[in-house]
Amino acid sequence: MRLRTSISAISAQIRDLLSKIDHMAAEIADLGNAKLEGEEQLAQANAEKDAWKARVADLEKEQNFRSQMLALMKETLEQKPPAAE
């Protein structure tokens, strides 16, 4: 009788441990999915950030070009024309 109880108890412990393993596996899978979603969101945010950085750089170049052209025009207009002979 004692052996049978011991086997029953061990079987119950094994079932309990297997159930816990199943729950842990499900939690790990959920965490893995959440990690993938987070990585996808991070990649998308980084792509958007890079696009904005490129746009800002383009605007800065455009503004710099405009400033240089205005300075050149101003310099040209400030120069006195050569005296007519």
C-alpha positions as CSV (number, residue, x, y, z in Angstrom):
1,M,0.0,0.0,0.0
2,R,2.8,2.4,0.9
3,L,4.5,1.7,-2.4
4,R,1.3,2.4,-4.3
5,T,0.8,5.7,-2.4
6,S,4.4,6.7,-3.1
7,I,3.9,5.9,-6.9
8,S,0.7,7.9,-6.9
9,A,2.3,10.8,-5.1
10,I,5.2,10.8,-7.6
11,S,2.9,10.6,-10.5
12,A,0.9,13.5,-9.2
13,Q,4.2,15.5,-8.7
14,I,5.2,14.6,-12.3
15,R,1.8,15.8,-13.6
16,D,2.1,19.0,-11.6
17,L,5.6,19.6,-12.9
18,L,4.6,18.9,-16.5
19,S,1.7,21.3,-16.1
20,K,4.1,24.0,-14.7
21,I,6.4,23.4,-17.6
22,D,3.5,23.8,-20.1
23,H,2.6,27.1,-18.4
24,M,6.2,28.3,-18.4
25,A,6.5,27.4,-22.1
26,A,3.4,29.4,-22.9
27,E,4.7,32.4,-20.9
28,I,8.1,32.1,-22.8
29,A,6.3,32.0,-26.1
30,D,4.2,35.1,-25.1
31,L,7.4,36.9,-24.1
32,G,9.1,35.9,-27.3
33,N,6.1,37.3,-29.3
34,A,6.2,40.5,-27.3
35,K,9.9,40.8,-27.9
36,L,9.5,40.4,-31.6
37,E,6.7,43.1,-31.6
38,G,8.9,45.4,-29.6
39,E,11.8,44.8,-32.0
40,E,9.6,45.5,-35.0
41,Q,8.3,48.8,-33.4
42,L,11.9,49.8,-32.6
43,A,13.0,49.1,-36.2
44,Q,10.1,51.1,-37.5
45,A,10.8,54.0,-35.1
46,N,14.5,53.9,-36.1
47,A,13.6,54.0,-39.8
48,E,11.3,57.0,-39.2
49,K,14.0,58.7,-37.2
50,D,16.5,58.1,-40.0
51,A,14.1,59.5,-42.5
52,W,13.5,62.6,-40.4
53,K,17.3,63.1,-40.0
54,A,17.8,62.8,-43.8
55,R,15.0,65.3,-44.4
56,V,16.5,67.7,-41.8
57,A,19.9,67.4,-43.5
58,D,18.4,68.1,-46.9
59,L,16.6,71.2,-45.5
60,E,19.8,72.4,-43.9
61,K,21.6,72.0,-47.2
62,E,18.9,73.8,-49.0
63,Q,18.9,76.6,-46.5
64,N,22.7,76.8,-46.6
65,F,22.5,77.0,-50.5
66,R,19.9,79.7,-50.3
67,S,21.9,81.7,-47.8
68,Q,25.0,81.4,-50.0
69,M,23.1,82.5,-53.1
70,L,21.6,85.5,-51.2
71,A,25.0,86.5,-50.0
72,L,26.5,86.2,-53.5
73,M,23.6,88.2,-54.9
74,K,24.0,90.9,-52.2
75,E,27.8,91.0,-52.8
76,T,27.2,91.3,-56.5
77,L,24.7,94.1,-56.1
78,E,26.9,96.0,-53.7
79,Q,29.8,96.0,-56.2
80,K,30.1,99.2,-58.1
81,P,29.8,98.8,-61.9
82,P,32.9,99.7,-63.8
83,A,32.9,103.3,-64.9
84,A,31.8,103.8,-68.5
85,E,34.4,105.3,-70.7
